[in-house]
Structure formats: structure tokens, C-alpha cells
Amino acid sequence: MPVINQQRHLAWSAEEMFDLVADVKRYPEFLPWVVATRIKSDSETEMVADMMVGFSALREKFTSRVIKQRPSRIAVEYLDGPLKRLSNTWEFRAGEDGSCVIDFNVDFTFRSAILEALAGQYLDRAFRKMVAAFETRAEKVYGSRSSSATSAA
């Protein structure tokens, strides 16, 4: 059961990063392995969405409920797909000078032992690539900021 905990201090505001993470329909534009998304329902506080991820010829669809507590928290509840379970949260705290601190946690288990074993080999590298993609997206959308990102795993 892979678990990832990341904390990042970023130059952008908590509100900006919340909006970027909550913009699920744009994920295929910048997140590696996200092939497509479909928003089934969306409001200020809750979204239900499908996400198609692809690795080579392998494609899997996930359906999740996204609980939004703007600007401080996003929680993802797993509804359907190739996993046995998934718990994913993003917490956004205002930092100094308009920056923010993001705590990202994901804990999941695949239904397939084979996929679980494969994921374990590449998980750390994949999540680092994903976090870098969000940072690159923030720079593209909001512009470069003077402070640099720091990470604590």
C-alpha cells in the first residue's frame, strides 16, 4: 500500500494553488500520464470526475469525488477504478510574502498485486514528476515568483 507525503513551500498564494489543483479539467494539458478528464458534476464545494491515465498501451479510468474547502483543503474520495482504495488530500496554508505551504498526502492500494508491485518500483519518481508538473503549471499560469520552492518529504 503505497503512501506519499510531500510538503512544498511555493511562491504562489494558497488561493492560486488551490485553484490550480481544483482545475481538474486542465490536468491533461500538463500532468504526465493524464490522458483525459471528464467532469460529471461540479460546484463550489464538490466535484465528481473521471480521470483516464495512461502508461504506454495501458489505460485506466478512475472516478473520484473531490471535496473542495476553498482555499485551504481539497480531499479526493475514490469512487471507482483499478484501485482497492485511495485517500488523497491537499492542504494549503498561507505563507509569508504571499507564498503558501502545501501538504500533499496520498495513500492507495491497487486491486492487482502485479500493478502494486510495478507501482512500487516507479512511485517515488512518478510523484516527483507530478509535483514538478504542478509547479511548472503554476509558473505558466501565474508567472514566475522570486522565491524558490523547497521540499520536505
ABEGO torsion letter per residue (X at the ends): XBBBBBBBBBABBAAAAAAAAABAAAAAAABBGBABBBBABBBAABBBBBBBBBBEABBBBBBBBBBBBOAABBBBBBABEABABBBBBBBBBBBBGGBBBBBBBBBBBBABAAAAAAAAAAAAAAAAAAAAAAAAAAAAAAEBBABBBBBBX
